[in-house]
């Protein structure tokens, strides 16, 4: 994502190049930085030799594609493209490198290449290995990238509905829901009268196109129960819903908690609590369908056991219930409860990061949505963390090796993070944060609630470690 911001693609082939640059081979040779410097006019392209210029002109002197490696080998040795492809594959076998190098150097000298050119070309080939993309492979990835970007820009609700339905897996759904809100796409809750087995686009009460949550997010329900709900919609009453869907008690209670049955109680929150209280008090008997199914009449009095349910619900928000039953927050963002603490600490909201220059020291916070450790040039682990505070785009935080030694394993385990770091710019709209320290936000909130000092200049930890 940062590379896209820095590269600023203008034509389709820019996407093909960008996707192919982010591979171990090009990265090992520091090719992304070289490409960016040439692209933005900071340096001149280095074609190594005039005879290699036609091969490297497309990518400004940087070797990006398999085909370029093959053509360079062929130009240096005159062996032909078929044998050159075999040699390209063998570059990954370190045991063969010495023999390949001797062959390339001897043939290149015989074909009139200068020693300095041969040295530079061999360093490039040896570093590239077999880790890269064929151009057609990069283009195959670039096409859905372009299509997705177009859909996201012009039809955001439809794009988000498709993304949530097919669940590509790299990013958690809570992160995708946060992006939907950032794009001003309403997220509509599960409703047994409207929700299906896929996410669908629906007109929200305010007239905007929104995304209706799918029944598949009810984690405790069974596939058969969800299929019966979708097949028998709409329902004339709660009794009709019970008779045709035949939900288990656990499923019925979960649907009530997240508001999926609100259509039957006129969308009155107080009645939802009454419904839950009644469900908790129903006991099985011979006249019920089965132990695992629930039958009741709406006009039955609320049992005495309702006081237990009231205690269970006391202090729990709709967001708490959604996270419990779906692991997704739909009604409100789960970070909103921290906003008063953010103001005391001086936390910079995600929506304001884009306006800050590079090198600005900041405190940011959010729920950790994703953690990635891609292979990096040099071999040292770099940790990328996506933080969502609910105010704007997800904040991308990078922790380099030194910071990881300070923080420890908490960056992988802590759910709510407070991070100290410095902004890094990557294009007009691209910004990330280089993290230098991190804390468990729940611990800070707890200490603040106990009345301890809690401000930006005096965080309640004497060491720089999460946990």
Residue, then its C-alpha position, 0 to 999 in steps of 0.5 A: x500500500x505504501x509503495x502504491x502511494x509512493x509510485x502514484x500509478x498513472x497507466x495500467x502498466x504502472x500497476x503491473x510494474x508495482x505488483x512485480x516490484x514487491x517480490x523478494x528478488x527485486x526487493x533484495x536488490x533494492x529495486x523498488x527504491x531505485x525505480x521510485x527515484x528514477x520515476x520521480x526524476x531524482x536520479x537518471x536511469x542506469x541501463x548498464x550498457x547500451x546493448x541492454x537499454x532496449x531490455x530495461x527501457x520499459x522499467x527505467x533501468x530496473x530489472x522487474x520481470x522474468x522476461x528481462x532476466x532471460x533477455x539479459x542472459x541471452x544478450x550477455x551469452x548469446x545462448x538463446x531465450x530457451x536456455x536463458x530461461x533454464x539458467x534463470x530458474x537455476x539462479x535460485x540454486x546457490x550451488x550452481x551459481x559459481x558455474x553459471x557465473x563462469x559461463x556468463x562471464x566467459x561468454x560476455x567477454x567473448x561478446x565484447x562486454x566490458x568487465x565493469x558491465x559484466x560485474x554489474x550485470x552479474x550482481x543484478x542477476x545473482x541477486x534476482x534469483x528466480x524470485x520475481x514475476x513473469x510480466x503476464x503474471x503481474x498483469x493478471x494481478x493488476x487487472x483485478x486491482x484496477x477493477x477493484x479500485x474503479x468499483x471502490x471509487x464509483x460503487x463503494x457499497x457494491x464493492x464492499x458487499x462483494x468483498x465482505x461476501x467473498x472474504x479474501x481472508x488477508x484482512x479481517x471483516x472488522x477492518x473492511x467494515x471500518x473502511x466502509x464507514x470511512x467511505x460513508x457507506x452505512x452498515x445495516x445490522x442483521x435483520x431476519x426479515x432482510x438479511x440473507x446468506x450474502x451481504x447485499x446492497x440496500x437503501x438505508x433509512x437516510x436514502x444512501x446505499x448501505x450494506x446489509x449484514x449477512x446471516x453468516x455472521x451469527x457465529x452460534x447459528x447453524x448452516x441449516x438455521x440460516x438457510x431456513x431464515x433466508x428461504x422463508x422470509x418474510x415472516x408475518x410475526x415472531x410466532x411465524x418465525x419460530x414455527x418455520x425456522x425452528x431455531x435452537x434456544x441459543x440461536x434465538x437468544x443470540x438473534x434477539x441480543x444483536x437486534x435481528x428480531x427487532x422488526x417484531x417488537x417495533x424496534x423498541x430497545x426496551x422490548x428487546x430486553x423484555x424479549x431476552x428476559x422471557x427467552x431466558x425464563x422459558x423451560x422445556x416441557x413435553x409440549x415444546x418441539x424439542x430440548x434444542x428448540x424454543x417455543x413461546x407465545x408473545x402474550x406470556x408473562x415475563x418469568x421471574x428469571x428476568x431479573x437474572x437477564x437484567x443483571x447480565x445485560x446491565x452495563x453492556x452496550x449494543x456493541x458489546x453484544x454484537x462483538x460477543x455474538x458476531x465478533x463484529x461491531x455494527x451499531x457503533x465503533x468499539x473504540x468510541x468508549x476510549x475517546x475521552x481518554x484519547x483527549x486526555x492523552x493527546x492521541x492524534x485521530x487517524x483522520x488528522x494524520x494525513x495533514x501532518x508532515x513527515x517526521x511528526x511525533x504522534x501518539x495514535x491508538x486503536x483496535x489491532x485489526x491485522x498484523x503482517x510480517x512480510x519478507x524484507x530486504x536484509x532479512x530482519x523482521x519488520x512488523x506491520x500493524x493496522x490500527x483502527x480508531x474509528x475516525x478515519x482510514x486505518x493507521x498503518x504502523x511499522x515496527x522495525x527491529x530495534x522497536x520490537x526489542x523494546x516492545x516484545x511480543x505484545x504487538x502480536x497479542x494486545x488487542x487495543x494498542x496505544x502507539x508512540x511514533x513518527x509519521x512517514x509520508x508516502x505520496x500526497x495522501x499516503x502516511x504511516x507511522x514508525x512505531x517506537x513504543x507501545x502500550x496496552x490501552x486497557x491497562x492505561x484506561x484502568x490506571x486512569x480510572x483508578x485516579x493515577x496520573x495519565x497524560x501524554x507526558x506521563x504515561x502510566x508505565x515505567x518501561x517501554x513494553x506492552x503487556 
